[in-house]
């Protein structure tokens, strides 16, 4: 049984998503077709990578992953393929691959097929064509690509000095929980055993780590490291993003929240 996943910023009301699913099921009628997420903020590749990275390695080996985020970032309309962690990954050359693997060595391929009428449908056709060649052990139409020929993007990490971390909002989930671009390892390295406090809008403050949501009474704020090991700000049975006015950082939108962590 073949497994496919879809990741995009199409949203749930865009017919593009259904069109791609229809093409995939027409080409491989017996496949499993699973959404990772189609509600990612437009053009926000760092958020797309955060969501995709936490999910894709949990799929069965040799799952095919189609990523349709920010298809038009590069005028060359170059499509990429990688086989890592026993997973097949297809996406546009827009920085997604370099963000996903965080500058770690990985063998990347370029799809050599030229797509004159470049759009999400013809991209889906190209992905599906290469899936068929991989399944038949005849991976034609791909070639190794040097990292210097890629559109490279680097993750945005929290800025730190000796006593502070200045973080940004990486992701806001359906419940209004706010994920910051602060990993556990970065936090502990800067903290170095010291006390901390988080200051953000409305003079709100958090000064201790929790383990889960019900460590505080309903309606109270808390922070903890989630299953992805990123720092999360939440309100037990509430919506932290609405309560405190958080917005997701987006490279095409300069209006986002900075949250400062102080160590003493």
Helices and strands as residue ranges (DSSP letters): E 3-7, H 15-27, E 32-37, H 45-55, G 56-58, E 63-67, E 79-84, E 87-92, H 96-101, E 108-111, H 120-135, E 142-144, G 147-149, E 159-160, E 164-172, E 178-183, H 184-191, E 196-200, G 201-203, E 204-206, G 213-215, E 221-225, E 230-235, H 240-244, E 258-263
